[in-house]
């Protein structure tokens, strides 16, 4: 299997040495992985897509590994994952999916270094309480999904720095007020902010009014139902 590029091994428990697997892998799909972490001798240095949904990982691997080619990381439904990885290990990541990681509490501060990140989803990460302020440095981010983050009670104050943001989903959270910089999101085309108990309607309307009335705002607001 020296030239193997694509590997799908869903619900399989591999035994033996991983070092004999191909060094040319660019796509690995391993749903229902039984391992607590991927072994160091698993050759992933050329990987572009890593899909590890429904796994038993508590962390991706021990120690540091740099995956310069990785573009897509999907760890959704990792129900034992307690912390996100150090994103300096994936400097060119474009898609990060951490949906329904029910034990995840926060994102690693290093997410600010993902300058090429286009899509970030934390949907139904029920224990996430806050987002690092550095998330506002994601200059390429177009889609941010926070729906179902039940304990998330605020958005970063500098959210308006996300100049490329087109879609913001934040249903079923504890957010009660939008940051004042919200009005700076000139490229926003779709917003969903429903299902907020105790939310001040006046605070929503004030921010929306400012955003819509801005002379630089050329895109219509599209409110989506939850």
N, C-alpha and C positions, 0 to 999 in steps of 0.2 A: 504493500500500500504506500510505496514511496512517493507516488505522484497524485495521491488522493487530494482533491480540492474541496469537495463537499461531503459532509458527514452528518447523517441523521441517525441518532441512536436512542429514540424516545423510550423511556421506561425500561432501560437496560442497565444492569450493573456490570461494568467491565472489571475483569480481574487480570492480574499480571502487570507487566510493565508498560506504562503509557509512552515511554520514549521511543517505541518502535512504530508508533503511529506517524503518519506523514507530517513532514515539516512544511508542506505546501498548502495546508488547510487554509481556505479563505472564508468558509462558512461552516459553523458548527451549530447544530440544532439538537439539544439534549433536554427535552422535556421530562419531567419527573426524574431528575437526576437524584440518586440516593446519597451522594457524597456530601460531606459537610463543607468541603472546599476542593477546588481542582488541584491536583498534584503538580508540583513544580516541573516534573519531567514531561508534562503534556505540552507538546510544541504548539504554541498559539501565536507566535511572533508575526505571522503573516495574515492573521485573521482579520476579516473585514466585517463580518456579521457574527454575533454571538447571541444565540437564543437559548435561554435557560429557564423557561417558565415552569411553574409547579415543581420546584426543587426543594431540597433539604439544606441548602447552603446557609451557613451562618455568616460566611464571608466568601468572596469569590476564590481567593487563594491567600496563603500566608506569605508575608514578605512583599517585596516590590517587584512588579513586572511591568515593562513598558510595551504597550501594543500600539505602535505608531500608525498602523493601518486600520485600526478599528473605527468603523463608522456607525454601526448600529449595535446597541447593547440593550437586550430585553431580559429583564429579571422579574417580570411581572409574576404575581402569585407566589413569590418567594416568602412563604409564611413563617420562616424561621430566620430570615435575614434581619439582623439587628442594627446594622449600620451600612451606609452606602460606601462604595469604594473610594479611594483617593483618586480623584479624576485626573491627576497629573499622569496617571498611568495610561490614559486614553486621550492624548492631547488633541486628536482630530475627530473626536466623536461628534456626530450630527444628530443622532436620534437616541434618546435615553428614556426607556419605559420601565417604571417602577410601580406599576399598578397593583393595587391590593397587596402590598407588602405590609401586612397588618402589625408587625412588630417594629417597623422602621420608625424612628423618632425624629430624625433630622437628616439633612443633606450635608455632606462634607463641604467645608468652606472652599475647598479647591475647585468647586464647580465654576468659579469665576474665570478659570483659565480656559474653559471650553468656548473659545471664540467662534467656532464654527457650528455650535449647537443650534439646530433649527427647531427641534420638537422635544419637549419635556413633559412627561405625564406622571403625576403622583396620584392618580385617581384612586379613591378609596383607601388611601394610606391613613387609617383612622387615628394613628397616634402621633402623626406629624404635627407639632405645635407651632413651629415657626419656620420661616425660610431665611437662609443667610442673606444679609443685605447685599452681599457680593453677587447675588443672582441678577442684580440690575446691570452687571457688566456683560451680560450675554448679548452681544451686539448683533447676532444673527438670528436670535430666537423669534420664531413666527407663531408657534402654538404652545400655550401653557395650560395644562389641565390640572386643576386642583380640586375638582369635584369630589365630594365624599371625604375630604380631609376634615373630619368632624371637630377636631380640636384646634384647627388653624384659625386664629382670631384676628390676624392682621396681614396685610400685604406689605412688602418692603416700601419704605418711604420714597425711595428713588425709582419706583416702578416705571415712572415716565421716561427713564433712560433707555427703556427697551424700544428703541426707535423702529425696529422691524416687526414688532408684535402685531399679528393680524387676528389672533383668536385667543380669547381668555375665557376659560370655563372654571367657575368657582361656585358651583351649586353645593348645597348641603355642607356649609362650613360654619364656623363661629364668627366670621368676619362681620363687623358691625359698621365699619366706616372705610371708605376708600381713601387712599393717600392723596394729598393735594396735587401731586405730580401726575395723577391719572389723566388730567386734561392734556398732557403732552403726548399722549399716545395717538399720533396723527394717522397711523396706518391701520389702526384697529378697525376690523370689519365685522366681527362677531363677538358678542358678549353674552355670557349666561351667568346670572348672579341670583338665582332663585333658591328658595328654601332656607332663608336665614332667619332664625328665630331671634326676636329682639332687635332686629336691625332698624335703624332710624331711616324711615322713608325720606325724610328731608335731606339726610346726608347723601343718599343715592342721587336724588333729583338735583341737588346742588352741583355735584360732580358731573352728572350727565349734561346738565345745562351748560356748564362751562366748556365741556368737551365739544358739544355740538355747535355752540356759538362761536367757537374759535375760527377766525378767518382762514387759518391754515388747514383746517380740517376739511378735506375734500371727500372723505369716504363716509357714507351713511352708516349709522349704527344699526345693527341687526340684533335685536334682543331675541334669544332663543328660549323656548320653554324647557323646563327641566324634564 
